[in-house]
Amino acid sequence: MDFVQVETTAPLALEIPQISLPPTALSPTSRIPKDAIRTSLKASTADSVLAAVYSLGTGGILLSNFLVELGASPVVFGMLCSIPMLVNLIQPLGAYLSERSTSRFQYSLRTHGIGRLLWLALVIGIVGVSLEAINTHQLVILTLLIVLFSNLLGGLGTASWLSWVAMIVPRRLRGRYFGTRNSAANLTNLVCVPMAGLAVSHWYGGTLQGYGVILLISIVLGIAGLGCQYFQVDMNPRSQNTYYDKLTQTGEIQPEVAKDEYSEVTQSIQNQLTNSVWKNSNFLRFLLYFSFWNLAVNLSAPFFNLYMLDTLDLDVSYVTIYNSLQAGATLLMLILWGKLADKIGNRPILICIGILVAATPLLWLGIGANHLDIWLWLPLLHILAGGTWAAIDLCSNNIQLAIAPIKNQSIYFAIAAAVAGGSGALGATIGSFIVQFAQFGGLLGLFALSSLFRLAALVPLIFVKEPMRG
C-alpha cells in the first residue's frame, strides 16, 4: 500500500471539496495517502511563491519607498513595522475561533482572503492622489489603516494555518520541506524584487503610479495563492481536538478517546490556557526568549531601509538590488540550514547564528554614501543578513512546531505569535522615538543599542529543551 504514517497520528477530518457531508474524524490509526501528502506539499509551496509576490507589493522596500515619496516621518515607519507585530495579540482569539470551525481551508479564505482584498483600497487611493481627489497626508493615513486591518485579519488566521501545515508535514521532513518551501519564496523575491524596483523607479507616470501597478498585480497573485490551498488536505479542527494525545518516551503518540466528543472544543479558552500552556515550563522559557529577541531585533529592523533611502539618499532600484542579493543568500542557505537542523537540532543553530545576527547592526556603523560602501559593503551586509536570517527564521519555526503539543496546538502558536508581536511592536515603537532625538545618536546609536539587546536576548534560549534532542 502506498501510504505513510502521519507523524502526529492525531485523527484528521479529510473533507472532499464540493461534497456536502458532515465532518467525520478518522480513527486513531488513520493514515493520509502518500499522494495526498505530496499534492498538499506542492500546493503549499506554490502558495508560498505567490504569497511572496503579494508580500513584495504590500510590504518591504517598495512600501517603504512609497511612504518616503509621500514624505512620511520616522514615526510612521515605526508604526508600519509595529502594526503587523502588534496585531499578533489577536492570534489567541483567532486560534480559538479556528478550533470551533470545521475546515482549515474555509477559515483561511475568510481571514486571509478578505485581508488581501483590502489592499485594493490603496490602489484606489493612489488613483485618487493622481486625480488630486485626496492629498499625500491622507494617503499615508489610508496606508496605515489598510496595514492595520489586513494584518488583523491575517492575525486571526495565522495560527490556524500553522497548525494545518504542522499536521500535513511529517516531523522527520520538516527541516528539509520548510527549507525548500522558503527557498522557493526567496527565489521569487530574488527575481521579482529588482524587476519591481526598476519598474517603479522608471514608470513613465511617476513612482507613485508605478507602485500602484505593482500593488495591483501583487493583490491578484496573492488571491491566486490562496486558491492553491484548495489542493491541500483539509483538516477539521473539531475532530483533531476530540482526542487526548500523549507523547511516550519513544516519541510515539498514543491517542485516547475523550469521554465527551466535543468537550475540548466547548471548553473556555481561559481553562485551556490555565491547564496546558502555563504549566508547560519549557514553552514558557521559549516564550521568554522569543519575546526578548523580537524586541531587540525590532529596535532597529524597521530603519535599515529608511537609513538607505533617506539618510544615504539611495535610489530605490539600488535598495531593491540589495534586497535581491539578500533573498539570493537566503535561497542558497535555506536547504543547508534545513538539513543541518534535521541532523543536529534547531536550538544549537539559533544560539550560534544568533550571536552573529546580534553583531550585524554594528557593521552598519560608518556606512556612508561613497562608492566603496554602495558597491561593496552594503551588498556584503545584505548577503550576510540573508544567510543568517535564513537560519533564524527556519529554526524558530521548527522549534515551535517541536515544542507545541498536538492538542490545542494552534493555541500555542497563537500565544507565541502574540507575545512576540507585542514585544516586537514595543521595540519598533521605542526605536522610532529614539531616532527622533539626535542626543541619543540617531539611527547609528539605535543600531548599536539593538546589537547589545540581541545578544542579551539569547540567554533564555540556553535553557530551552528541544523535544527529541534533549
Order of alpha helices (4+ residues) and beta strands (2+ residues): beta-beta-alpha-alpha-alpha-alpha-alpha-alpha-alpha-alpha-alpha-alpha-alpha-beta-beta-alpha-alpha-alpha-alpha-alpha-alpha-alpha-alpha
